[in-house]
Amino acid sequence: MATDELSAFPNPTVGEVLITGIASTDLHSIMISDMRGSVQHSVAFRAGAQANTVQLDLGALATGVYVLQIRTKAELRSVRLVKQ
C-alpha cells in the first residue's frame, strides 16, 4: 500500500488539475465520477505504466463535485474534486 497522500490541485479547479501521490508502480486507470456515481471522464494506462503525477484537463466537465479514483495493481485510492 502506498504511503503518499493522494491529492489533486488546484482544488477547486476551473480546468487543468495535477494529481500527485499516485503509487508509482502499475498504474491502471483514472476515473472521475459525479456524486451519483456516473463516470464523467476516464483514462486508461498501458500495462506496467508508472507515474507519480498525472495532469488532466477537466475543462469540459460541468461545475460540481466529483470523485477522482486512481486504480493501480495493488489498490484503489480516491479524492474529492471540485470543478468551478
C-alpha positions in Angstrom: 0.0 0.0 0.0 1.3 3.5 -0.9 2.2 5.9 1.9 1.9 9.1 -0.1 -1.2 11.2 0.3 -3.2 11.3 -2.9 -4.1 14.9 -3.8 -5.4 16.9 -6.8 -4.6 20.6 -7.2 -5.7 23.2 -7.7 -8.8 22.1 -5.9 -11.3 23.6 -6.7 -10.2 23.8 -10.3 -11.6 25.5 -13.4 -9.8 23.3 -15.9 -6.4 21.5 -15.5 -5.6 19.6 -12.4 -2.4 17.9 -11.3 -2.8 14.6 -9.4 0.0 13.7 -7.1 0.7 10.9 -4.6 0.0 8.2 -7.1 1.6 4.8 -6.3 4.4 4.7 -8.8 4.0 1.1 -10.0 1.5 -0.5 -12.2 -0.9 2.5 -12.8 -4.1 1.1 -14.4 -6.6 3.9 -14.7 -8.0 7.2 -13.5 -11.8 7.7 -13.3 -13.7 10.8 -12.5 -17.3 10.2 -11.3 -20.0 12.6 -10.3 -21.7 12.3 -7.0 -24.3 9.9 -8.4 -21.5 7.5 -9.4 -21.8 8.2 -13.2 -18.3 8.2 -14.8 -17.7 11.5 -16.5 -14.1 11.0 -17.6 -11.6 8.1 -17.6 -8.1 7.5 -18.7 -6.6 4.0 -19.1 -2.9 3.3 -19.0 -0.9 0.6 -20.7 0.2 -2.4 -18.6 3.1 -1.5 -16.4 2.7 2.3 -16.7 4.5 4.2 -14.0 3.8 7.7 -12.8 4.0 9.7 -9.6 2.0 12.7 -11.1 -0.6 13.0 -13.8 -2.1 16.2 -15.3 -5.7 16.1 -16.6 -7.7 18.8 -18.4 -11.2 18.8 -16.9 -12.4 22.0 -18.6 -15.2 20.1 -20.3 -16.8 18.9 -17.0 -19.8 20.7 -15.6 -19.4 22.7 -12.4 -19.8 20.4 -9.4 -18.3 17.9 -7.0 -16.6 14.8 -8.3 -14.8 11.7 -7.0 -11.4 11.0 -8.6 -10.3 7.4 -8.4 -6.8 6.1 -9.1 -6.5 2.4 -9.7 -3.1 0.6 -9.5 -2.3 -3.0 -9.5 -2.3 -3.0 -5.7 -5.1 -0.6 -4.7 -7.9 1.9 -5.4 -7.5 5.4 -4.0 -10.0 8.2 -4.1 -10.0 12.0 -3.6 -12.9 14.6 -3.8 -12.5 17.2 -6.5 -14.5 20.4 -7.0 -14.9 21.8 -10.5 -15.9 25.5 -10.7 
